[in-house]
Amino acid sequence: MPKNFKPEIGSGDLGLTDLLGGRRVPKTDRRIKLNALVDELSALLGLVKTGLKDKKTKEELSAAQAALIRVSGLAAGMKGELKEETAALEALIGALSETIKPPKKFVLPGANETEALAHLARTKTRICELLAWEIKAKAPAVYLNRLSDYLFLLALKNACK
C-alpha cells in the first residue's frame, strides 16, 4: 500500500469504485462482489488461525491469505497466474489426505469452534469460487477450489481435537 494512502471521502457515494488501472465500475460489478467475498474469506481464515495451536497450519493459512490478495488482484484485472499457490495447496491436500480418515457419513460442523470456523471458511470459499467461474477468472477459481478442499480436510483434522 502506498505511504500516502488516504481514501477519498465520498468517492464511492455514487455507487462506483475503481478497478486496477483506474477504470470506474459499479459497486455491484461481479468483480467487486468477488473481492468483497474474498476479503471476508481472508478475515475468516484469520479467525480460524486464532483457534489453532499448530504453527505450521497457521503459516499455511497465512500463505492462503496472501494468495487471496492475488486472487483479488486477478479478479480486478491484474495479469498473472496462481500456479505456485495452487501447487502448494495440492501438496498440502495430499499430505493431509494421508493422515485423515475419510468421513463415513455427511459431516455436520460443530465438533468444536475451530472445526466449525474451518467449515464456515470452506463454505465462503465455495461461494467465491462460484463467482470466480461466473466472471471467467479460471486461475482464481481453480485456486479457490483447492482451498475449499484443504479447508475441508483441515476441519476434519480439527474435529478430533
Rosetta constraint file for C-alpha pairs under 8 A:
AtomPair CA 1 CA 5 HARMONIC 6.84 0.50
AtomPair CA 11 CA 16 HARMONIC 7.78 0.50
AtomPair CA 11 CA 17 HARMONIC 7.58 0.50
AtomPair CA 12 CA 16 HARMONIC 5.29 0.50
AtomPair CA 12 CA 17 HARMONIC 5.71 0.50
AtomPair CA 15 CA 26 HARMONIC 5.71 0.50
AtomPair CA 15 CA 27 HARMONIC 5.49 0.50
AtomPair CA 15 CA 28 HARMONIC 7.93 0.50
AtomPair CA 16 CA 24 HARMONIC 6.07 0.50
AtomPair CA 16 CA 25 HARMONIC 5.35 0.50
AtomPair CA 16 CA 26 HARMONIC 4.36 0.50
AtomPair CA 16 CA 27 HARMONIC 5.21 0.50
AtomPair CA 17 CA 24 HARMONIC 5.33 0.50
AtomPair CA 17 CA 25 HARMONIC 5.57 0.50
AtomPair CA 17 CA 26 HARMONIC 6.27 0.50
AtomPair CA 17 CA 27 HARMONIC 5.86 0.50
AtomPair CA 18 CA 22 HARMONIC 5.30 0.50
AtomPair CA 18 CA 23 HARMONIC 5.44 0.50
AtomPair CA 18 CA 24 HARMONIC 4.50 0.50
AtomPair CA 18 CA 25 HARMONIC 6.25 0.50
AtomPair CA 19 CA 23 HARMONIC 5.28 0.50
AtomPair CA 19 CA 24 HARMONIC 6.28 0.50
AtomPair CA 19 CA 25 HARMONIC 7.07 0.50
AtomPair CA 19 CA 76 HARMONIC 5.56 0.50
AtomPair CA 19 CA 77 HARMONIC 7.25 0.50
AtomPair CA 20 CA 73 HARMONIC 7.82 0.50
AtomPair CA 20 CA 76 HARMONIC 5.95 0.50
AtomPair CA 20 CA 77 HARMONIC 6.14 0.50
AtomPair CA 20 CA 78 HARMONIC 6.89 0.50
AtomPair CA 25 CA 29 HARMONIC 6.61 0.50
AtomPair CA 27 CA 32 HARMONIC 6.04 0.50
AtomPair CA 27 CA 33 HARMONIC 7.53 0.50
AtomPair CA 28 CA 32 HARMONIC 6.65 0.50
AtomPair CA 28 CA 33 HARMONIC 6.53 0.50
AtomPair CA 29 CA 33 HARMONIC 6.40 0.50
AtomPair CA 30 CA 34 HARMONIC 6.06 0.50
AtomPair CA 30 CA 131 HARMONIC 7.30 0.50
AtomPair CA 30 CA 135 HARMONIC 6.95 0.50
AtomPair CA 31 CA 35 HARMONIC 6.24 0.50
AtomPair CA 31 CA 75 HARMONIC 5.73 0.50
AtomPair CA 31 CA 76 HARMONIC 6.15 0.50
AtomPair CA 31 CA 135 HARMONIC 7.09 0.50
AtomPair CA 32 CA 36 HARMONIC 6.22 0.50
AtomPair CA 32 CA 76 HARMONIC 7.54 0.50
AtomPair CA 33 CA 37 HARMONIC 6.24 0.50
AtomPair CA 34 CA 38 HARMONIC 6.04 0.50
AtomPair CA 34 CA 72 HARMONIC 7.51 0.50
AtomPair CA 34 CA 75 HARMONIC 7.41 0.50
AtomPair CA 34 CA 128 HARMONIC 6.10 0.50
AtomPair CA 34 CA 131 HARMONIC 6.24 0.50
AtomPair CA 34 CA 132 HARMONIC 6.93 0.50
AtomPair CA 35 CA 39 HARMONIC 6.05 0.50
AtomPair CA 35 CA 72 HARMONIC 5.27 0.50
AtomPair CA 35 CA 75 HARMONIC 7.25 0.50
AtomPair CA 35 CA 76 HARMONIC 7.92 0.50
AtomPair CA 36 CA 40 HARMONIC 6.33 0.50
AtomPair CA 37 CA 41 HARMONIC 6.11 0.50
AtomPair CA 37 CA 124 HARMONIC 7.43 0.50
AtomPair CA 37 CA 127 HARMONIC 7.96 0.50
AtomPair CA 37 CA 128 HARMONIC 6.22 0.50
AtomPair CA 38 CA 42 HARMONIC 6.16 0.50
AtomPair CA 38 CA 68 HARMONIC 6.59 0.50
AtomPair CA 38 CA 71 HARMONIC 7.87 0.50
AtomPair CA 38 CA 72 HARMONIC 6.87 0.50
AtomPair CA 38 CA 125 HARMONIC 7.76 0.50
AtomPair CA 38 CA 128 HARMONIC 6.47 0.50
AtomPair CA 39 CA 43 HARMONIC 6.41 0.50
AtomPair CA 39 CA 68 HARMONIC 7.93 0.50
AtomPair CA 40 CA 44 HARMONIC 6.25 0.50
AtomPair CA 41 CA 45 HARMONIC 6.23 0.50
AtomPair CA 41 CA 121 HARMONIC 6.10 0.50
AtomPair CA 41 CA 124 HARMONIC 6.08 0.50
AtomPair CA 41 CA 125 HARMONIC 6.62 0.50
AtomPair CA 42 CA 46 HARMONIC 6.32 0.50
AtomPair CA 42 CA 65 HARMONIC 5.42 0.50
AtomPair CA 42 CA 68 HARMONIC 6.96 0.50
AtomPair CA 43 CA 47 HARMONIC 6.37 0.50
AtomPair CA 44 CA 48 HARMONIC 6.25 0.50
AtomPair CA 44 CA 117 HARMONIC 7.39 0.50
AtomPair CA 44 CA 120 HARMONIC 7.76 0.50
AtomPair CA 44 CA 121 HARMONIC 5.69 0.50
AtomPair CA 45 CA 49 HARMONIC 6.24 0.50
AtomPair CA 45 CA 61 HARMONIC 6.45 0.50
AtomPair CA 45 CA 62 HARMONIC 8.00 0.50
AtomPair CA 45 CA 65 HARMONIC 7.16 0.50
AtomPair CA 45 CA 118 HARMONIC 7.60 0.50
AtomPair CA 45 CA 121 HARMONIC 6.43 0.50
AtomPair CA 46 CA 50 HARMONIC 6.65 0.50
AtomPair CA 46 CA 61 HARMONIC 7.74 0.50
AtomPair CA 46 CA 62 HARMONIC 7.84 0.50
AtomPair CA 47 CA 51 HARMONIC 7.20 0.50
AtomPair CA 47 CA 117 HARMONIC 7.43 0.50
AtomPair CA 48 CA 52 HARMONIC 6.93 0.50
AtomPair CA 48 CA 114 HARMONIC 5.90 0.50
AtomPair CA 48 CA 117 HARMONIC 5.77 0.50
AtomPair CA 48 CA 118 HARMONIC 6.04 0.50
AtomPair CA 49 CA 57 HARMONIC 7.98 0.50
AtomPair CA 49 CA 58 HARMONIC 5.47 0.50
AtomPair CA 49 CA 61 HARMONIC 7.06 0.50
AtomPair CA 51 CA 113 HARMONIC 7.57 0.50
AtomPair CA 51 CA 114 HARMONIC 5.37 0.50
AtomPair CA 52 CA 57 HARMONIC 7.53 0.50
AtomPair CA 52 CA 58 HARMONIC 6.83 0.50
AtomPair CA 52 CA 114 HARMONIC 7.20 0.50
AtomPair CA 53 CA 58 HARMONIC 7.98 0.50
AtomPair CA 54 CA 58 HARMONIC 6.44 0.50
AtomPair CA 55 CA 59 HARMONIC 6.23 0.50
AtomPair CA 56 CA 60 HARMONIC 6.27 0.50
AtomPair CA 57 CA 61 HARMONIC 6.27 0.50
AtomPair CA 58 CA 62 HARMONIC 6.18 0.50
AtomPair CA 59 CA 63 HARMONIC 6.17 0.50
AtomPair CA 60 CA 64 HARMONIC 6.33 0.50
AtomPair CA 61 CA 65 HARMONIC 6.20 0.50
AtomPair CA 62 CA 66 HARMONIC 6.28 0.50
AtomPair CA 63 CA 67 HARMONIC 6.21 0.50
AtomPair CA 64 CA 68 HARMONIC 6.16 0.50
AtomPair CA 64 CA 85 HARMONIC 7.93 0.50
AtomPair CA 64 CA 147 HARMONIC 7.73 0.50
AtomPair CA 65 CA 69 HARMONIC 6.70 0.50
AtomPair CA 66 CA 70 HARMONIC 6.99 0.50
AtomPair CA 67 CA 71 HARMONIC 6.27 0.50
AtomPair CA 67 CA 82 HARMONIC 7.78 0.50
AtomPair CA 67 CA 85 HARMONIC 6.61 0.50
AtomPair CA 68 CA 72 HARMONIC 6.17 0.50
AtomPair CA 69 CA 73 HARMONIC 6.29 0.50
AtomPair CA 70 CA 74 HARMONIC 6.07 0.50
AtomPair CA 70 CA 82 HARMONIC 7.77 0.50
AtomPair CA 71 CA 75 HARMONIC 6.17 0.50
AtomPair CA 71 CA 82 HARMONIC 7.94 0.50
AtomPair CA 71 CA 140 HARMONIC 5.29 0.50
AtomPair CA 72 CA 76 HARMONIC 6.20 0.50
AtomPair CA 73 CA 77 HARMONIC 6.40 0.50
AtomPair CA 73 CA 78 HARMONIC 5.21 0.50
AtomPair CA 74 CA 78 HARMONIC 4.55 0.50
AtomPair CA 74 CA 79 HARMONIC 6.21 0.50
AtomPair CA 74 CA 80 HARMONIC 6.90 0.50
AtomPair CA 74 CA 81 HARMONIC 7.96 0.50
AtomPair CA 74 CA 137 HARMONIC 7.52 0.50
AtomPair CA 74 CA 140 HARMONIC 7.23 0.50
AtomPair CA 75 CA 132 HARMONIC 7.51 0.50
AtomPair CA 75 CA 137 HARMONIC 6.46 0.50
AtomPair CA 75 CA 140 HARMONIC 7.56 0.50
AtomPair CA 81 CA 139 HARMONIC 6.03 0.50
AtomPair CA 82 CA 86 HARMONIC 5.93 0.50
AtomPair CA 82 CA 139 HARMONIC 5.95 0.50
AtomPair CA 82 CA 140 HARMONIC 7.01 0.50
AtomPair CA 82 CA 143 HARMONIC 6.85 0.50
AtomPair CA 83 CA 87 HARMONIC 6.03 0.50
AtomPair CA 83 CA 139 HARMONIC 7.77 0.50
AtomPair CA 84 CA 88 HARMONIC 6.10 0.50
AtomPair CA 85 CA 89 HARMONIC 6.36 0.50
AtomPair CA 85 CA 143 HARMONIC 7.37 0.50
AtomPair CA 86 CA 90 HARMONIC 6.22 0.50
AtomPair CA 86 CA 142 HARMONIC 7.56 0.50
AtomPair CA 86 CA 143 HARMONIC 5.22 0.50
AtomPair CA 86 CA 146 HARMONIC 6.86 0.50
AtomPair CA 87 CA 91 HARMONIC 6.29 0.50
AtomPair CA 88 CA 92 HARMONIC 6.39 0.50
AtomPair CA 89 CA 93 HARMONIC 6.05 0.50
AtomPair CA 89 CA 146 HARMONIC 6.39 0.50
AtomPair CA 89 CA 147 HARMONIC 6.78 0.50
AtomPair CA 89 CA 150 HARMONIC 6.98 0.50
AtomPair CA 90 CA 94 HARMONIC 6.13 0.50
AtomPair CA 90 CA 146 HARMONIC 6.80 0.50
AtomPair CA 91 CA 95 HARMONIC 6.28 0.50
AtomPair CA 92 CA 96 HARMONIC 6.07 0.50
AtomPair CA 92 CA 150 HARMONIC 7.23 0.50
AtomPair CA 93 CA 97 HARMONIC 5.89 0.50
AtomPair CA 93 CA 149 HARMONIC 7.17 0.50
AtomPair CA 93 CA 150 HARMONIC 5.50 0.50
AtomPair CA 93 CA 153 HARMONIC 7.41 0.50
AtomPair CA 94 CA 98 HARMONIC 6.59 0.50
AtomPair CA 95 CA 99 HARMONIC 6.98 0.50
AtomPair CA 96 CA 100 HARMONIC 6.27 0.50
AtomPair CA 96 CA 153 HARMONIC 6.66 0.50
AtomPair CA 96 CA 154 HARMONIC 7.81 0.50
AtomPair CA 97 CA 101 HARMONIC 7.69 0.50
AtomPair CA 97 CA 153 HARMONIC 7.19 0.50
AtomPair CA 100 CA 153 HARMONIC 7.47 0.50
AtomPair CA 100 CA 156 HARMONIC 7.28 0.50
AtomPair CA 100 CA 157 HARMONIC 6.51 0.50
AtomPair CA 103 CA 107 HARMONIC 7.08 0.50
AtomPair CA 109 CA 115 HARMONIC 6.81 0.50
AtomPair CA 109 CA 116 HARMONIC 5.04 0.50
AtomPair CA 109 CA 119 HARMONIC 6.53 0.50
AtomPair CA 110 CA 115 HARMONIC 6.69 0.50
AtomPair CA 110 CA 116 HARMONIC 5.02 0.50
AtomPair CA 111 CA 115 HARMONIC 6.37 0.50
AtomPair CA 111 CA 116 HARMONIC 6.91 0.50
AtomPair CA 111 CA 159 HARMONIC 5.35 0.50
AtomPair CA 111 CA 160 HARMONIC 7.78 0.50
AtomPair CA 112 CA 116 HARMONIC 6.18 0.50
AtomPair CA 112 CA 158 HARMONIC 7.91 0.50
AtomPair CA 112 CA 159 HARMONIC 6.54 0.50
AtomPair CA 112 CA 161 HARMONIC 7.82 0.50
AtomPair CA 113 CA 117 HARMONIC 6.07 0.50
AtomPair CA 114 CA 118 HARMONIC 6.14 0.50
AtomPair CA 114 CA 155 HARMONIC 7.51 0.50
AtomPair CA 114 CA 158 HARMONIC 6.76 0.50
AtomPair CA 115 CA 119 HARMONIC 6.35 0.50
AtomPair CA 115 CA 154 HARMONIC 7.63 0.50
AtomPair CA 115 CA 155 HARMONIC 4.54 0.50
AtomPair CA 115 CA 156 HARMONIC 7.06 0.50
AtomPair CA 115 CA 158 HARMONIC 5.25 0.50
AtomPair CA 115 CA 159 HARMONIC 5.43 0.50
AtomPair CA 116 CA 120 HARMONIC 6.20 0.50
AtomPair CA 116 CA 155 HARMONIC 7.12 0.50
AtomPair CA 117 CA 121 HARMONIC 6.12 0.50
AtomPair CA 118 CA 122 HARMONIC 6.10 0.50
AtomPair CA 118 CA 151 HARMONIC 5.90 0.50
AtomPair CA 118 CA 152 HARMONIC 7.21 0.50
AtomPair CA 118 CA 154 HARMONIC 6.84 0.50
AtomPair CA 118 CA 155 HARMONIC 5.20 0.50
AtomPair CA 119 CA 123 HARMONIC 6.21 0.50
AtomPair CA 119 CA 151 HARMONIC 6.82 0.50
AtomPair CA 119 CA 152 HARMONIC 6.42 0.50
AtomPair CA 119 CA 155 HARMONIC 6.04 0.50
AtomPair CA 120 CA 124 HARMONIC 6.33 0.50
AtomPair CA 121 CA 125 HARMONIC 6.10 0.50
AtomPair CA 121 CA 151 HARMONIC 7.23 0.50
AtomPair CA 122 CA 126 HARMONIC 6.37 0.50
AtomPair CA 122 CA 147 HARMONIC 7.60 0.50
AtomPair CA 122 CA 148 HARMONIC 4.96 0.50
AtomPair CA 122 CA 149 HARMONIC 7.78 0.50
AtomPair CA 122 CA 151 HARMONIC 5.43 0.50
AtomPair CA 122 CA 152 HARMONIC 6.39 0.50
AtomPair CA 123 CA 127 HARMONIC 6.49 0.50
AtomPair CA 123 CA 148 HARMONIC 7.47 0.50
AtomPair CA 124 CA 128 HARMONIC 6.29 0.50
AtomPair CA 125 CA 129 HARMONIC 6.11 0.50
AtomPair CA 125 CA 144 HARMONIC 6.09 0.50
AtomPair CA 125 CA 145 HARMONIC 7.56 0.50
AtomPair CA 125 CA 147 HARMONIC 7.09 0.50
AtomPair CA 125 CA 148 HARMONIC 5.70 0.50
AtomPair CA 126 CA 130 HARMONIC 6.24 0.50
AtomPair CA 126 CA 144 HARMONIC 7.13 0.50
AtomPair CA 126 CA 145 HARMONIC 6.95 0.50
AtomPair CA 126 CA 148 HARMONIC 6.33 0.50
AtomPair CA 127 CA 131 HARMONIC 6.42 0.50
AtomPair CA 128 CA 132 HARMONIC 6.11 0.50
AtomPair CA 128 CA 141 HARMONIC 7.77 0.50
AtomPair CA 128 CA 144 HARMONIC 7.13 0.50
AtomPair CA 129 CA 133 HARMONIC 6.27 0.50
AtomPair CA 129 CA 140 HARMONIC 7.39 0.50
AtomPair CA 129 CA 141 HARMONIC 4.80 0.50
AtomPair CA 129 CA 142 HARMONIC 7.60 0.50
AtomPair CA 129 CA 144 HARMONIC 5.35 0.50
AtomPair CA 129 CA 145 HARMONIC 6.27 0.50
AtomPair CA 130 CA 134 HARMONIC 6.24 0.50
AtomPair CA 130 CA 141 HARMONIC 7.30 0.50
AtomPair CA 131 CA 135 HARMONIC 6.35 0.50
AtomPair CA 132 CA 136 HARMONIC 6.15 0.50
AtomPair CA 132 CA 137 HARMONIC 5.12 0.50
AtomPair CA 132 CA 138 HARMONIC 7.01 0.50
AtomPair CA 132 CA 140 HARMONIC 6.39 0.50
AtomPair CA 132 CA 141 HARMONIC 5.09 0.50
AtomPair CA 133 CA 137 HARMONIC 5.77 0.50
AtomPair CA 133 CA 138 HARMONIC 6.31 0.50
AtomPair CA 133 CA 141 HARMONIC 5.75 0.50
AtomPair CA 137 CA 141 HARMONIC 6.12 0.50
AtomPair CA 138 CA 142 HARMONIC 6.09 0.50
AtomPair CA 139 CA 143 HARMONIC 6.20 0.50
AtomPair CA 140 CA 144 HARMONIC 6.01 0.50
AtomPair CA 141 CA 145 HARMONIC 6.13 0.50
AtomPair CA 142 CA 146 HARMONIC 6.43 0.50
AtomPair CA 143 CA 147 HARMONIC 6.18 0.50
AtomPair CA 144 CA 148 HARMONIC 6.11 0.50
AtomPair CA 145 CA 149 HARMONIC 6.53 0.50
AtomPair CA 146 CA 150 HARMONIC 6.20 0.50
AtomPair CA 147 CA 151 HARMONIC 6.09 0.50
AtomPair CA 148 CA 152 HARMONIC 6.21 0.50
AtomPair CA 149 CA 153 HARMONIC 6.42 0.50
AtomPair CA 150 CA 154 HARMONIC 6.09 0.50
AtomPair CA 151 CA 155 HARMONIC 6.00 0.50
AtomPair CA 152 CA 156 HARMONIC 6.33 0.50
AtomPair CA 153 CA 157 HARMONIC 6.10 0.50
AtomPair CA 154 CA 158 HARMONIC 6.21 0.50
AtomPair CA 155 CA 159 HARMONIC 6.05 0.50
AtomPair CA 156 CA 160 HARMONIC 7.22 0.50
AtomPair CA 157 CA 161 HARMONIC 7.73 0.50
